[in-house]
Amino acid sequence: MTIYEVIKRPIVTEKGVAKKDAEHTLCFEVAPGANKVMVKKAVEQLFKVKVAGVRTSNQVGKLRRRGRFAGYRSDWKKAYVTLKAGEKMPEYAEI
């Protein structure tokens, strides 16, 4: 699995941007089969920073309705990546 397959996209939400500013933590949607070691290597290679820790979370797809038709969104995986002290924060969420 390449680094671009491991990290799908950054999660740019109010909570994600607040964690980025306050806790030096980045938030990404990652491949469901990716583990913490793969996520750490991918972030270090992609952004050229040192990673202190990785936390992952499996998100269950929510029920969505369109009139009388109901279905579920896909399950996905989220990763919180904490950078080491003194590392430059990558800027991908400029609004």
N, C-alpha and C positions, 0 to 999 in steps of 0.2 A: 504494500500500500504506500503510495507516494504522500508527501506532505500535503499536497493539494487535495488528496482524497480523504486524509485524516481530518483536516480542518475545512469544514464546508463554508462557513461564513461567520463574521463577528455578529454578536447580538447587541444591537444598538437600541437600547431601551433606557428609560429614566433610571431604572435600578442598575443596569449595567454600566451606564456612564457615571453614576454616583459611586459605585464600587471602584471604578477605574480611577476616579479623582481622589477618593478618601482612603482606599485600602491598597492602592497599587496593584489592582487585580483586573485581568482581562476576562471577558466572557465570550465563548465561542460555541457554535453548534458544530458538533463533531460526528464522525461516522459511528454508527451503533456498535461496530465491532472494534473500535479503537480503545486501547487501554491507556492508563496514565503515562506510561513510559513513552508510548507512541506520540501522545499529545505533547509531552514535554519536548521531545526531539524535534517535532514539527514546528513548534513555536520558536524554539531556539534557532533553528535553521532559517525560518521564514523572516523573523524580525531581528535576528542577530542580537539577542538579549540572553541573560542568564535567568533561569526559572528556579524559584525557591520551592514551589509546591503546586500540585494539581489536585483539584477536587472535581469529581464527575457526578452527574445526576441523570438518571433515566426519566424522561418526561412521558407520561402516558397521554395518548391522543384523546382529545375531548370530543364529546358528542355534539354534532352540529346538525341542525334541521333546516330544510328548505320546504316550507309548507308541510305536507304530510309525509315527505320523504326524510328519513333520518340516516345518518352515517357517522363514522368516526374519522377524525384526522389521524394521520400517521403518528406512531410513536417516534420519539427522537431523543438524542442524547446531548446534554449540555456539559461544558467544562469551564470551571473557574480556574484561571492560571494566575498565580501570584508570582510577581517578579522579585528578584533579590534587591536589597537596598542599594541605591545608587545607580540603578539601571534607568536608561532613558525610556520613557513611556512612548510607544508607537502611537502616532496620530492617525486613526482611521475613522473617527467619529466626529468630524468637524461639521457643525450644523450652521 
